[in-house]
Amino acid sequence: MKYLIVGLGNPGSEYANDRHNVGFLVMDALAIKTNSRFSTERYADVAKVKYRGHILVLIKPNTYMNLSGNAVRYWLEKEKISLQHLLIVLDDLDLPQGQIRLRAKGSGGSHNGLNHIIQVLDTEDFPRLRIGIGSDFPKGMQVDYVLGQWSKEEEKIMKPAILDAADAILTFVHLGIERAMNIVNTKKNSLTDDN
C-alpha cells in the first residue's frame, strides 16, 4: 500500500526554524530515520520511503502554507493514493507545546494550510497529525508568533516531540488510524515522560 505523508510549512531559509514549519521538521526527522533524501519536484520536495511493505511518499509543499492544497491534490492524483492513506502533519496553536494528537478527520480551525487542503479536496475526511506549538502570545500577535523562531527553552520541548511525531506516522502506517490514535493520543510526550 502507498501513503502520502504531507508536512506543512513554508519553503525558504527565512522560515526554516519557525513554529509554523514544524511539519517540515517532522518530515526531515522521518527522512533521517528512514535513510531517505528529498529531491525538488513539482509543487514539493519529495522523498520515497519503504516501510514494512508500504511505500511512503513524503512531501514538503513548496507552494507556501496558504496554497498547500494544490500540492496535496497533485501528489494524491499522481501517486493514485486514497484519502484514507493521506496524513497531514501540522502545527497547532490549541495544543500545549510538544503535545501530539492524531485525528481521523475534522475542521481546519484557524490553520490556513489545513483549510486550503479541505477546500481543494472538498472534504474534511482525511487523517491529520497535529503538533502543539502553544499559544503564549499577546492578543493580535498570532502571525508574529507562528512565524517566530523557537526559543532555546522551546527547542528542548519540541525536539523530542518532533521525533515522537515521526514515530507516530510510522505507527499510523503500520496499524491504521483507529489503533494508531489509541496509542499516539494516550502516550505521554517525551517531555512529560522525564518528569
JOPE-V242755 format. One record per run of one state. SS is the DSSP state (H for helix, E for strand, - for the rest). FROM is the first residue (numbers start at 1). LEN is the number of residues. If there is no record, write none. Layout:
SS_FROM_LEN / SS_FROM_LEN
This chain:
-_1_1 / E_2_6 / -_8_5 / H_13_3 / -_16_2 / E_18_1 / H_19_15 / -_34_5 / E_39_3 / -_42_2 / E_44_8 / -_52_2 / E_54_8 / -_62_3 / H_65_15 / -_80_3 / H_83_3 / E_86_7 / -_93_7 / E_100_4 / -_104_8 / H_112_10 / -_122_5 / E_127_6 / -_133_9 / H_142_5 / -_147_2 / E_149_1 / -_150_2 / H_152_24 / -_176_1 / H_177_8 / -_185_5 / H_190_4 / -_194_2
